[in-house]
Amino acid sequence: MVSADTPTQNGNSHTQSHEADESQPGEGIDERMTRLDLEAADGDGTKELAFDMQRRCQILLDELGQFQSHLRELKKETRVEVKGFKGGLQAEMKSLDKLAKSDPEAPKTKHGLRSSNLLFYSSVWSTAKTCTSVIGLGKKFYWPPSKDTQSTTNGKPEVSDSTRKQNHALVDVVSQDGLEWIKVSSITEKRIIWDLAKAGWVDSDGESDDGLDPLDDDDDEPEGLLKQVEALIKASRATFVRNRHPRIVLILPRIRSVPDSKEVGNILSKIRDLGVLVKTSDEIPKPPLLAEAILKMAAERFDSFSEVLNIDCTILLAFASDLSHGRVEPEDWHNKAISRQIEMEAEDQLLPNSLWPACGSKKMVCTRDAAIRMQEIVETIGTENEKKRAELLLQNIDSGRPKEDVLVDFQALTDYSVPEGWALPIQVVEVDIPAIMATLPPVVEKVAKNLTPINQSVFLYGWANDLTTLSSNGSVAKGMEAVIEANRVDETTLGPDVWLSPSSRSLVGKEKQRRGYSEKVASDGCVSGNGHAS
């Protein structure tokens, strides 16, 4: 028998070798918790179950810690919210530690084990390990109250703290860079039927002819699962991520795809009719090994990119800049932006770690305006190597020169290994702004007013052609989103798909030409998201 004082050590000893059973919610614990007889004198079985649950909880904490360590390596720890999930898991660990030291034959001890939330946390973590671009675990989202529940002060609507707290939904896993919300429910068929009975929904004669519509009638909404789904839908409708509502996924690990109960089957059908993707126990994918899962969880949303990528002027300059291709010695004439970018490159190499993975082997295009502006900047202040890279980036695609030769030449100009699949050269495309605007939603008129001619050509071209635009111009991307949301007249209008580079790169340039140049570039709109000339 393992000592009650040593479960943490037992859990830690399996941190690197528990891939087979890591944090799966099954493995017999579920059944043993259910079968636990509150009255029977089975102290050994109860104590063994408590130790197993301790160990499982410690494994969850260990794996979460490894995920957080990986995020720190990627400088993403502040971007992924796990505080709520981790806090709940730590509280569960404390509860299990206490139960493991309690009288194993006491009904209170057995009841504590049976009512543990460990299986829920295990299911959430197992689900998260199947996801890509996870940015939150246990995150709350809110929706505005109805006008009837708002008070006013001086004619302005006012929302009380209590109302704000009520109007929220808890999302267990936020994935796909915010576009997918996953709710995990450990509810059983028996509990759903109980909730329906409590709400008076079990009698089929009492059902309305038009089916379930809990979103429109708050007075008649049932408890439990349906109420959770309703809250998620309300919060999703109030949330836009890149001008899109998040998709809701409901995970039900304790319910089969064909439930035994007709009432439960009807409820699942009605939830699906609300636009929620429902996955039952036999539809839930098995999580990969932890090392593979962590890489996917922390990955960018590259899988959602268009097949052809639209390259902004700021990214063209990052591809050409000496700062992106190795160590640049600081000089006293370097401005603050360049000095900071030298430090950033030393900490996190932009091309190998971000831009090249984002590009993959996909075809790249850029607008004529972006290409011309980049070439003007390079010719004016660029170093010889920056000029050579710029020429290779935009080399005439019809020249017939093999791509492999272009990559060989580019490799000679960088300290990093150029990916074999990088699709140089970038094709330059012509853009007719009036013609493009005629194909876009009416809000484009207001969006375009806030853009320089170069940014109009880049972002409107990507928008009109459903292309993912790669940019480091965060202020422009967020500005477009804000204008579209402020002038939204329907739920279907989508803005341009813009992926923002984690940082930008200026040209190093030559001292004489570089002095005083940033103001000129900034005035022409080809700047990075932090306002520095790129």
WOWO-V184894 format. One record per backbone hydrogen bond with DSSP energy under -0.5 kcal/mol. CO is the residue of the C=O (numbers start at 0). NH is the residue of the N-H. Records with the same first field share a line. If there is no record, write none. Layout:
BEGIN
CO=NH + NH
END
This chain:
BEGIN
2=5
5=9
6=10
7=11
8=12
10=13
11=14
13=16 + 17
17=20 + 21
20=23
25=28
27=31
28=32
29=33
30=34
31=35
35=37
39=41
41=45
42=46
43=47
44=48
45=49
46=50
47=51
48=52
49=53
50=54
51=55
52=56
53=57
54=58
55=59
56=60
57=61
58=62
59=63
60=64
61=65
62=66
63=67
64=68
65=69
66=70
67=71
68=72
69=73
70=75 + 76
71=74
75=78 + 79
78=80
79=81
80=136
81=85
82=86
83=87
84=88
85=89
86=90
87=91
88=92
89=93
90=94
91=95
92=96
93=97
94=98
95=99
96=100
97=100
98=101
102=105
105=108 + 109
106=110
107=111
108=112
109=113
110=114
112=115
116=120
117=121
118=122
119=123
120=124
121=125
122=126
123=127
124=128
126=129
127=130
128=287
131=175
132=176
134=80
135=173
136=84
138=170
140=168
145=148
146=149
150=157
152=155
155=152
157=150 + 159
159=163
160=164
161=165
162=166
165=167
166=142
168=140 + 170
169=171
170=138
171=137
172=174 + 181
173=134 + 135
174=177 + 179
175=178
178=246
179=174 + 181
180=248
181=171 + 172 + 183
182=184 + 250
187=191
188=192
189=193
190=194
191=195
192=196
193=197
194=198
195=200 + 201
196=199
201=203
202=205
203=206
207=210
212=215 + 216
216=219
217=220
222=225
223=227
224=228
225=229
226=230
227=231
228=232
229=233
230=234
231=235
232=236
233=237
235=238
239=241
240=243
243=240
246=180
247=276
248=182 + 250
249=251 + 278
250=184
251=254 + 280
254=280
256=258
260=264
261=265
262=266
263=267
264=268
265=269
266=270
267=271
268=272
269=273
270=273 + 275
271=274
275=277
276=249
278=251
279=282 + 283
280=283
282=284
288=292
289=293
290=294
291=295
292=296
293=297
295=132 + 298
296=133
299=301
300=303
301=304
306=362
307=467
308=310 + 364
309=311 + 469
311=314 + 315
312=316
313=317
314=318
315=319
316=320
320=323
321=324
324=414
330=333
334=338
335=339
336=340
337=341
338=342
339=343
340=344
341=345
342=346
343=347
348=352
349=353 + 354
350=355 + 356
353=357
354=358
355=359
358=361
362=308
363=426
364=310
365=428
366=370
367=371
368=372
369=373
370=374
371=375
372=376
373=377
374=378
375=379
376=380 + 381
377=381
380=509
382=386
383=387
384=388
385=389
386=390
387=391
388=392
389=393
391=394
392=425
395=398
401=404 + 405
402=406
403=407
404=408
405=409
406=410
407=411
409=412
410=413
415=417
418=421
421=423
422=363
426=365
428=367
430=432
431=435
432=436
433=437
434=438
435=438 + 439
436=439
440=443
441=444
442=445 + 446
443=447
444=448
445=449
446=449
447=450
451=455
452=456
453=457
454=458 + 459
455=459 + 460
456=460
457=461
458=462
459=463
460=464
461=466
462=465
466=468 + 496
467=309 + 469
468=470 + 498
469=311
470=500
471=473 + 528
472=476
473=477
474=478
475=479
476=480
477=481
478=482
479=483
480=484
481=485
482=486
484=487
495=497
496=468
497=499
498=470 + 500
509=513
510=514
513=516
515=519
516=519 + 520
517=521
518=522
519=523
520=523 + 525
521=524
524=526
525=533
527=530
531=527
END
